[in-house]
């Protein structure tokens, strides 16, 4: 069985089972099992790193959106106050 075929067989067995069986195997089969498990571990780490990077980008985007919303609110409040003042003055001193 080639290395690639053995790795395909390991895939069907699953990581946990290969890890358990590798303790019982010896020689080339055990070495292949550990090589495959190392590759799986590296793949898992790469996926986790990519996921964490995406989460960081999402968090930064959310933070930036919150900052923009806060700035918009800071601008809207004075405009609302000015509008109230103008409306009140227009009501108190109507134009004839």
Secondary structure by P-SEA (a helix, b strand, c coil): ccaaaaaaaaaaacaaaaaaaaaacccaaaaaaaaaaaaaaaaaaaaaaaaaaaaaaaaaaaaaaaaaaaaaaaaaaaaaaaaaaaaaaaaacccc
